Amino acid sequence: MDMQNNRAQRAAEAVVKAMLLGDKVAVWLGAELLEVSPGRVKLQMTVRDDMLNAVNIGHGGVSFSFADVAFALACNSHNDTMVAQTCNISFMGPAKLGDVLTVTCEETLLEGRTGIYDAIITNQNGDKITIFRGQSRGIPGQILPDLDI
């Protein structure tokens, strides 16, 4: 890995770890960081009883929140502040109590102040639970303005 890529990797790790600590929804979800690189994150969580809807399957809002957390981390991993402009989600199958969900979010496009990110949530069997696409918009500032890597 060359020096530029190494610096970008270290910055992504620092930004994502700081954001995870400060994100109360990520903490409530129990989101665990598995992998990070510039523009990409992989998280894991377990579906708890307080995450079920009235028909006893994973609440769609929980899946959306899990994908949205991954989206936020991936699009801010370059240390430039990005916020969601639009998001959409398709529910492919139910999450169930005790399921271990993994979300992988990857940068599909980053041009100027606009980014597009795709996140796929799967369960422990590899079944797709959701497909999420988010579009980000850059705003002034950095997540860690004093980052010196």
MDTraj code that builds the backbone (N, CA, C; nanometers):
import mdtraj as md
import numpy as np

residues = "MET ASP MET GLN ASN ASN ARG ALA GLN ARG ALA ALA GLU ALA VAL VAL LYS ALA MET LEU LEU GLY ASP LYS VAL ALA VAL TRP LEU GLY ALA GLU LEU LEU GLU VAL SER PRO GLY ARG VAL LYS LEU GLN MET THR VAL ARG ASP ASP MET LEU ASN ALA VAL ASN ILE GLY HIS GLY GLY VAL SER PHE SER PHE ALA ASP VAL ALA PHE ALA LEU ALA CYS ASN SER HIS ASN ASP THR MET VAL ALA GLN THR CYS ASN ILE SER PHE MET GLY PRO ALA LYS LEU GLY ASP VAL LEU THR VAL THR CYS GLU GLU THR LEU LEU GLU GLY ARG THR GLY ILE TYR ASP ALA ILE ILE THR ASN GLN ASN GLY ASP LYS ILE THR ILE PHE ARG GLY GLN SER ARG GLY ILE PRO GLY GLN ILE LEU PRO ASP LEU ASP ILE".split()
xyz = np.array([
    [0.0862, -0.1177, 0.0000],
    [0.0000, 0.0000, 0.0000],
    [0.0902, 0.1231, 0.0000],
    [0.0691, 0.2146, -0.0947],
    [0.1530, 0.3335, -0.0988],
    [0.1134, 0.4306, 0.0122],
    [0.1964, 0.5326, 0.0301],
    [0.1786, 0.6253, 0.1418],
    [0.0429, 0.6964, 0.1391],
    [-0.0017, 0.7394, 0.0197],
    [-0.1308, 0.8075, 0.0058],
    [-0.2467, 0.7164, 0.0463],
    [-0.2443, 0.5920, -0.0033],
    [-0.3492, 0.4962, 0.0313],
    [-0.3459, 0.4612, 0.1791],
    [-0.2260, 0.4484, 0.2353],
    [-0.2107, 0.4180, 0.3767],
    [-0.2680, 0.5312, 0.4612],
    [-0.2422, 0.6543, 0.4225],
    [-0.2943, 0.7720, 0.4931],
    [-0.4475, 0.7753, 0.4840],
    [-0.5026, 0.7479, 0.3655],
    [-0.6478, 0.7462, 0.3469],
    [-0.7115, 0.6351, 0.4315],
    [-0.6463, 0.5203, 0.4401],
    [-0.6974, 0.4094, 0.5213],
    [-0.6983, 0.4472, 0.6691],
    [-0.5903, 0.5040, 0.7173],
    [-0.5837, 0.5438, 0.8592],
    [-0.6867, 0.6519, 0.8906],
    [-0.7055, 0.7453, 0.7979],
    [-0.8057, 0.8506, 0.8175],
    [-0.9457, 0.7886, 0.8239],
    [-0.9762, 0.6968, 0.7319],
    [-1.1073, 0.6313, 0.7305],
    [-1.1316, 0.5581, 0.8624],
    [-1.0321, 0.4872, 0.9115],
    [-1.0452, 0.4154, 1.0388],
    [-1.0731, 0.5113, 1.1536],
    [-0.9997, 0.6211, 1.1608],
    [-1.0171, 0.7181, 1.2693],
    [-1.1546, 0.7838, 1.2634],
    [-1.1966, 0.8253, 1.1450],
    [-1.3262, 0.8926, 1.1280],
    [-1.4402, 0.7981, 1.1644],
    [-1.4376, 0.6769, 1.1115],
    [-1.5465, 0.5820, 1.1342],
    [-1.5555, 0.5449, 1.2824],
    [-1.4434, 0.5222, 1.3472],
    [-1.4460, 0.4882, 1.4899],
    [-1.5017, 0.6034, 1.5723],
    [-1.4623, 0.7256, 1.5406],
    [-1.5138, 0.8428, 1.6131],
    [-1.6641, 0.8587, 1.5907],
    [-1.7077, 0.8416, 1.4672],
    [-1.8510, 0.8557, 1.4377],
    [-1.9330, 0.7481, 1.5079],
    [-1.8844, 0.6254, 1.5091],
    [-1.9581, 0.5169, 1.5752],
    [-1.9771, 0.5452, 1.7233],
    [-1.8750, 0.5988, 1.7882],
    [-1.8852, 0.6303, 1.9312],
    [-1.9884, 0.7388, 1.9579],
    [-2.0047, 0.8322, 1.8649],
    [-2.0963, 0.9429, 1.8839],
    [-2.2352, 0.9217, 1.8283],
    [-2.2607, 0.8101, 1.7643],
    [-2.3893, 0.7838, 1.7004],
    [-2.4760, 0.7005, 1.7946],
    [-2.5708, 0.7656, 1.8600],
    [-2.6551, 0.6976, 1.9590],
    [-2.7419, 0.5878, 1.8973],
    [-2.7833, 0.6045, 1.7728],
    [-2.8622, 0.4999, 1.7067],
    [-2.7744, 0.3778, 1.6795],
    [-2.6518, 0.3997, 1.6352],
    [-2.5590, 0.2877, 1.6125],
    [-2.5344, 0.2118, 1.7428],
    [-2.5200, 0.2865, 1.8517],
    [-2.4994, 0.2234, 1.9829],
    [-2.6238, 0.1430, 2.0204],
    [-2.7436, 0.2009, 2.0038],
    [-2.8674, 0.1302, 2.0366],
    [-2.8817, 0.0038, 1.9523],
    [-2.8461, 0.0125, 1.8250],
    [-2.8541, -0.1048, 1.7378],
    [-2.7555, -0.2144, 1.7788],
    [-2.6484, -0.1753, 1.8469],
    [-2.5419, -0.2710, 1.8777],
    [-2.4524, -0.2945, 1.7581],
    [-2.4423, -0.1934, 1.6701],
    [-2.3632, -0.2060, 1.5471],
    [-2.2151, -0.2219, 1.5805],
    [-2.1572, -0.3270, 1.5286],
    [-2.0153, -0.3577, 1.5469],
    [-1.9423, -0.3387, 1.4149],
    [-1.8295, -0.2708, 1.4196],
    [-1.7497, -0.2488, 1.2991],
    [-1.6685, -0.3738, 1.2668],
    [-1.6845, -0.4243, 1.1448],
    [-1.6079, -0.5404, 1.0995],
    [-1.4943, -0.4995, 1.0067],
    [-1.5236, -0.4058, 0.9151],
    [-1.4230, -0.3626, 0.8172],
    [-1.4461, -0.2170, 0.7826],
    [-1.3391, -0.1487, 0.7489],
    [-1.3497, -0.0117, 0.7001],
    [-1.2367, 0.0141, 0.6010],
    [-1.2691, 0.0865, 0.4973],
    [-1.1712, 0.1401, 0.4032],
    [-1.2351, 0.2663, 0.3459],
    [-1.1601, 0.3517, 0.2804],
    [-1.2198, 0.4740, 0.2263],
    [-1.3387, 0.4427, 0.1351],
    [-1.4567, 0.4944, 0.1731],
    [-1.5765, 0.4730, 0.0929],
    [-1.6472, 0.3410, 0.1161],
    [-1.6046, 0.2639, 0.2160],
    [-1.6644, 0.1309, 0.2382],
    [-1.6619, 0.0942, 0.3861],
    [-1.7733, 0.0399, 0.4344],
    [-1.7782, -0.0148, 0.5702],
    [-1.8591, -0.1433, 0.5716],
    [-1.8298, -0.2235, 0.6720],
    [-1.9052, -0.3461, 0.6952],
    [-1.9327, -0.3520, 0.8452],
    [-2.0611, -0.3658, 0.8794],
    [-2.1050, -0.3694, 1.0186],
    [-2.1864, -0.4949, 1.0443],
    [-2.2018, -0.5268, 1.1737],
    [-2.2831, -0.6416, 1.2122],
    [-2.3669, -0.6055, 1.3346],
    [-2.4837, -0.6635, 1.3451],
    [-2.5702, -0.6465, 1.4619],
    [-2.6597, -0.7698, 1.4757],
    [-2.7181, -0.7854, 1.5936],
    [-2.8098, -0.8959, 1.6194],
    [-2.9499, -0.8403, 1.6442],
    [-3.0509, -0.9012, 1.5833],
    [-3.1896, -0.8580, 1.5996],
    [-3.2392, -0.9002, 1.7379],
    [-3.2806, -0.7977, 1.8147],
    [-3.3310, -0.8194, 1.9503],
    [-3.4840, -0.8114, 1.9527],
    [-3.5429, -0.8519, 2.0646],
    [-3.6878, -0.8488, 2.0819],
    [-3.7453, -0.7085, 2.0657],
    [-3.6726, -0.6066, 2.1130],
    [-3.7237, -0.4692, 2.1030],
    [-3.7084, -0.4107, 1.9629],
    [-3.6670, -0.4924, 1.8660],
    [-3.6531, -0.4499, 1.7268],
    [-3.7591, -0.5136, 1.6371],
    [-3.8542, -0.5861, 1.6978],
    [-3.9573, -0.6546, 1.6206],
    [-4.0809, -0.5676, 1.6059],
    [-4.1536, -0.5878, 1.4954],
    [-4.2783, -0.5140, 1.4731],
    [-4.3970, -0.5956, 1.5246],
    [-4.5169, -0.5491, 1.4938],
    [-4.6384, -0.6122, 1.5447],
    [-4.6628, -0.7524, 1.4889],
    [-4.6002, -0.7885, 1.3767],
    [-4.6162, -0.9240, 1.3227],
    [-4.4946, -1.0107, 1.3548],
    [-4.4145, -0.9626, 1.4523],
    [-4.3051, -1.0405, 1.5107],
    [-4.1882, -1.0677, 1.4158],
    [-4.1644, -0.9746, 1.3228],
    [-4.0432, -0.9797, 1.2408],
    [-3.9700, -0.8476, 1.2579],
    [-3.8479, -0.8416, 1.2112],
    [-3.7685, -0.7206, 1.2255],
    [-3.8392, -0.5993, 1.1669],
    [-3.8442, -0.4940, 1.2445],
    [-3.9095, -0.3701, 1.2005],
    [-3.8302, -0.3108, 1.0844],
    [-3.9009, -0.2675, 0.9802],
    [-3.8348, -0.2080, 0.8640],
    [-3.7531, -0.0850, 0.9000],
    [-3.7983, -0.0110, 0.9998],
    [-3.7243, 0.1071, 1.0439],
    [-3.5894, 0.0721, 1.1029],
    [-3.5806, -0.0440, 1.1641],
    [-3.4520, -0.0892, 1.2188],
    [-3.3566, -0.1227, 1.1048],
    [-3.4069, -0.1943, 1.0043],
    [-3.3224, -0.2255, 0.8876],
    [-3.2778, -0.0978, 0.8183],
    [-3.3719, -0.0035, 0.8027],
    [-3.3358, 0.1231, 0.7396],
    [-3.2288, 0.1944, 0.8218],
    [-3.2460, 0.1988, 0.9527],
    [-3.1488, 0.2664, 1.0398],
    [-3.0119, 0.2001, 1.0322],
    [-3.0086, 0.0679, 1.0285],
    [-2.8817, -0.0048, 1.0202],
    [-2.8101, 0.0287, 0.8894],
    [-2.8836, 0.0264, 0.7783],
    [-2.8249, 0.0620, 0.6489],
    [-2.7827, 0.2088, 0.6469],
    [-2.8626, 0.2951, 0.7081],
    [-2.8330, 0.4380, 0.7114],
    [-2.7076, 0.4682, 0.7922],
    [-2.6871, 0.3965, 0.9015],
    [-2.5637, 0.4125, 0.9794],
    [-2.4435, 0.3764, 0.8922],
    [-2.4525, 0.2640, 0.8219],
    [-2.3415, 0.2225, 0.7340],
    [-2.3180, 0.3254, 0.6248],
    [-2.4252, 0.3775, 0.5680],
    [-2.4169, 0.4814, 0.4654],
    [-2.3449, 0.6048, 0.5197],
    [-2.3843, 0.6497, 0.6375],
    [-2.3216, 0.7675, 0.6980],
    [-2.1715, 0.7450, 0.7196],
    [-2.1363, 0.6285, 0.7675],
    [-1.9950, 0.5989, 0.7930],
    [-1.9155, 0.5922, 0.6624],
    [-1.9713, 0.5254, 0.5626],
    [-1.9006, 0.5115, 0.4353],
    [-1.8806, 0.6465, 0.3682],
    [-1.9855, 0.7284, 0.3646],
    [-1.9724, 0.8542, 0.2902],
    [-1.8911, 0.9586, 0.3649],
    [-1.8766, 0.9448, 0.4957],
    [-1.7938, 1.0376, 0.5717],
    [-1.6523, 0.9858, 0.5946],
    [-1.6228, 0.8664, 0.5475],
    [-1.4929, 0.8036, 0.5737],
    [-1.3752, 0.8775, 0.5113],
    [-1.4038, 0.9700, 0.4196],
    [-1.2967, 1.0505, 0.3596],
    [-1.2650, 1.1734, 0.4451],
    [-1.3397, 1.1894, 0.5559],
    [-1.3254, 1.2998, 0.6513],
    [-1.3814, 1.4314, 0.5993],
    [-1.4541, 1.4304, 0.4898],
    [-1.5284, 1.5475, 0.4445],
    [-1.6728, 1.5265, 0.4877],
    [-1.7343, 1.6264, 0.5484],
    [-1.8685, 1.6106, 0.6023],
    [-1.9708, 1.5941, 0.4909],
    [-2.0429, 1.4827, 0.4986],
    [-2.1469, 1.4485, 0.4024],
    [-2.2756, 1.4192, 0.4792],
    [-2.3871, 1.4601, 0.4223],
    [-2.5183, 1.4296, 0.4806],
    [-2.6037, 1.3625, 0.3749],
    [-2.7070, 1.2943, 0.4201],
    [-2.7975, 1.2260, 0.3272],
    [-2.8819, 1.3280, 0.2521],
    [-2.8911, 1.3089, 0.1218],
    [-2.9788, 1.3919, 0.0398],
    [-3.1049, 1.3132, 0.0032],
    [-3.0863, 1.1885, -0.0379],
    [-3.1989, 1.0981, -0.0632],
    [-3.1560, 0.9564, -0.0272],
    [-3.2531, 0.8758, 0.0084],
    [-3.2287, 0.7340, 0.0372],
    [-3.3523, 0.6558, -0.0049],
    [-3.3290, 0.5336, -0.0488],
    [-3.4415, 0.4441, -0.0710],
    [-3.4003, 0.3037, -0.0328],
    [-3.4997, 0.2242, -0.0026],
    [-3.4721, 0.0883, 0.0457],
    [-3.5742, -0.0075, -0.0134],
    [-3.5292, -0.1271, -0.0432],
    [-3.6180, -0.2352, -0.0854],
    [-3.6027, -0.3473, 0.0159],
    [-3.7150, -0.3956, 0.0675],
    [-3.7142, -0.5050, 0.1639],
    [-3.7290, -0.6362, 0.0873],
    [-3.6282, -0.7197, 0.0976],
    [-3.6239, -0.8430, 0.0198],
    [-3.6721, -0.9645, 0.0988],
    [-3.6607, -0.9585, 0.2313],
    [-3.7009, -1.0704, 0.3168],
    [-3.6998, -1.0252, 0.4610],
    [-3.7608, -1.1019, 0.5484],
    [-3.7712, -1.0591, 0.6876],
    [-3.6448, -1.0876, 0.7685],
    [-3.6189, -0.9975, 0.8616],
    [-3.5205, -1.0243, 0.9666],
    [-3.5987, -1.0847, 1.0824],
    [-3.5387, -1.1799, 1.1516],
    [-3.6084, -1.2496, 1.2604],
    [-3.5298, -1.2360, 1.3893],
    [-3.6000, -1.2546, 1.4997],
    [-3.5370, -1.2492, 1.6306],
    [-3.4136, -1.3390, 1.6344],
    [-3.3025, -1.2834, 1.6777],
    [-3.1784, -1.3598, 1.6877],
    [-3.0934, -1.3594, 1.5621],
    [-3.1472, -1.3123, 1.4502],
    [-3.0670, -1.3063, 1.3275],
    [-2.9457, -1.2164, 1.3486],
    [-2.8345, -1.2585, 1.2944],
    [-2.7141, -1.1756, 1.2922],
    [-2.7091, -1.1125, 1.1533],
    [-2.7264, -0.9807, 1.1508],
    [-2.7313, -0.9079, 1.0246],
    [-2.5965, -0.8428, 0.9965],
    [-2.5588, -0.8453, 0.8705],
    [-2.4368, -0.7797, 0.8247],
    [-2.4756, -0.6820, 0.7147],
    [-2.4249, -0.5599, 0.7252],
    [-2.4468, -0.4618, 0.6200],
    [-2.3106, -0.4249, 0.5617],
    [-2.3039, -0.4262, 0.4306],
    [-2.1857, -0.3789, 0.3599],
    [-2.2299, -0.2613, 0.2746],
    [-2.1662, -0.1464, 0.2981],
    [-2.1999, -0.0254, 0.2237],
    [-2.0778, 0.0185, 0.1451],
    [-2.0958, 0.0404, 0.0151],
    [-1.9855, 0.0761, -0.0722],
    [-2.0170, 0.1989, -0.1562],
    [-1.9156, 0.2785, -0.1735],
    [-1.9244, 0.3967, -0.2580],
    [-1.9336, 0.3528, -0.4038],
    [-2.0383, 0.3976, -0.4710],
    [-2.0570, 0.3676, -0.6117],
    [-2.0086, 0.4837, -0.6978],
    [-2.0262, 0.6054, -0.6439],
    [-1.9880, 0.7254, -0.7178],
    [-1.9539, 0.8357, -0.6183],
    [-1.8475, 0.9082, -0.6455],
    [-1.8150, 1.0284, -0.5687],
    [-1.7610, 1.1305, -0.6670],
    [-1.8439, 1.2320, -0.6951],
    [-1.8059, 1.3385, -0.7885],
    [-1.8411, 1.4719, -0.7256],
    [-1.7395, 1.5526, -0.7006],
    [-1.7634, 1.6816, -0.6375],
    [-1.8247, 1.6633, -0.5011],
    [-1.9389, 1.7277, -0.4803],
    [-2.0062, 1.7204, -0.3501],
    [-2.1127, 1.6114, -0.3429],
    [-2.1241, 1.5285, -0.4465],
    [-2.2287, 1.4266, -0.4517],
    [-2.1686, 1.2867, -0.4500],
    [-2.2287, 1.2010, -0.3686],
    [-2.1874, 1.0615, -0.3635],
    [-2.3081, 0.9702, -0.3691],
    [-2.2892, 0.8504, -0.4217],
    [-2.3931, 0.7475, -0.4223],
    [-2.3329, 0.6225, -0.3587],
    [-2.4101, 0.5655, -0.2663],
    [-2.3631, 0.4520, -0.1864],
    [-2.4688, 0.3438, -0.1852],
    [-2.4252, 0.2203, -0.2012],
    [-2.5159, 0.1057, -0.1987],
    [-2.4843, 0.0200, -0.0774],
    [-2.5889, -0.0149, -0.0033],
    [-2.5746, -0.0981, 0.1164],
    [-2.6658, -0.2192, 0.1031],
    [-2.6104, -0.3350, 0.1306],
    [-2.6883, -0.4588, 0.1286],
    [-2.6801, -0.5222, 0.2669],
    [-2.7966, -0.5536, 0.3215],
    [-2.8034, -0.6237, 0.4496],
    [-2.8350, -0.7694, 0.4219],
    [-2.7567, -0.8577, 0.4825],
    [-2.7803, -1.0017, 0.4731],
    [-2.7899, -1.0585, 0.6143],
    [-2.8517, -1.1772, 0.6241],
    [-2.8536, -1.2460, 0.7533],
    [-2.7391, -1.3469, 0.7584],
    [-2.7326, -1.4208, 0.8671],
    [-2.6231, -1.5162, 0.8886],
    [-2.6201, -1.6276, 0.7848],
    [-2.7282, -1.6460, 0.7104],
    [-2.7321, -1.7480, 0.6046],
    [-2.6974, -1.6908, 0.4675],
    [-2.6714, -1.5604, 0.4621],
    [-2.6414, -1.4958, 0.3351],
    [-2.7647, -1.4506, 0.2593],
    [-2.8832, -1.4655, 0.3205],
    [-3.0069, -1.4202, 0.2562],
    [-3.0117, -1.2678, 0.2587],
    [-3.0502, -1.2079, 0.1453],
    [-3.0631, -1.0621, 0.1402],
    [-3.1888, -1.0191, 0.2140],
    [-3.1708, -0.9239, 0.3047],
    [-3.2818, -0.8684, 0.3819],
    [-3.3248, -0.7361, 0.3198],
    [-3.2273, -0.6501, 0.2884],
    [-3.2600, -0.5213, 0.2260],
    [-3.1518, -0.4796, 0.1275],
    [-3.1944, -0.3982, 0.0336],
    [-3.1035, -0.3292, -0.0575],
    [-3.1352, -0.1810, -0.0434],
    [-3.0337, -0.1033, -0.0107],
    [-3.0476, 0.0386, 0.0222],
    [-2.9560, 0.1188, -0.0688],
    [-3.0030, 0.2318, -0.1172],
    [-2.9186, 0.3239, -0.1929],
    [-2.9350, 0.4623, -0.1330],
    [-2.8220, 0.5259, -0.1028],
    [-2.8239, 0.6606, -0.0486],
    [-2.7428, 0.7547, -0.1346],
    [-2.7921, 0.8756, -0.1468],
    [-2.7173, 0.9812, -0.2152],
    [-2.6770, 1.0835, -0.1101],
    [-2.5483, 1.1165, -0.1071],
    [-2.4973, 1.2111, -0.0090],
    [-2.4657, 1.3446, -0.0753],
    [-2.4609, 1.4458, 0.0080],
    [-2.4255, 1.5804, -0.0375],
    [-2.3243, 1.6371, 0.0604],
    [-2.2154, 1.6892, 0.0069],
    [-2.1117, 1.7474, 0.0906],
    [-2.1531, 1.8825, 0.1455],
    [-2.1199, 1.9060, 0.2724],
    [-2.1407, 2.0358, 0.3353],
    [-2.0065, 2.0805, 0.3914],
    [-1.9906, 2.2074, 0.4242],
    [-1.8610, 2.2542, 0.4736],
    [-1.8178, 2.1823, 0.6019],
    [-1.6884, 2.1615, 0.6137],
    [-1.6314, 2.1054, 0.7360],
    [-1.5816, 1.9642, 0.7195],
    [-1.5155, 1.9196, 0.8250],
    [-1.4637, 1.7836, 0.8315],
    [-1.5123, 1.7184, 0.9590],
    [-1.5208, 1.5873, 0.9589],
    [-1.5636, 1.5129, 1.0763],
    [-1.4593, 1.5299, 1.1876],
    [-1.3333, 1.5105, 1.1541],
    [-1.2225, 1.5279, 1.2489],
    [-1.1305, 1.6373, 1.1931],
    [-1.1627, 1.7650, 1.2212],
    [-1.0861, 1.8748, 1.1601],
    [-0.9376, 1.8772, 1.1988],
    [-0.9040, 1.8196, 1.3123],
    [-0.7645, 1.8205, 1.3577],
    [-0.6901, 1.6915, 1.3230],
    [-0.7500, 1.6095, 1.2365],
    [-0.6885, 1.4830, 1.2005],
    [-0.5577, 1.5079, 1.1281],
    [-0.4516, 1.4507, 1.1810],
    [-0.3191, 1.4677, 1.1211],
    [-0.2564, 1.3299, 1.1055],
    [-0.2795, 1.2716, 0.9890],
    [-0.2291, 1.1362, 0.9636],
    [-0.1342, 1.1383, 0.8469],
])
top = md.Topology()
chain = top.add_chain()
for i, resn in enumerate(residues, 1):
    res = top.add_residue(resn, chain, resSeq=i)
    for name in ("N", "CA", "C"):
        top.add_atom(name, md.element.get_by_symbol(name[0]), res)
traj = md.Trajectory(xyz[None], top)
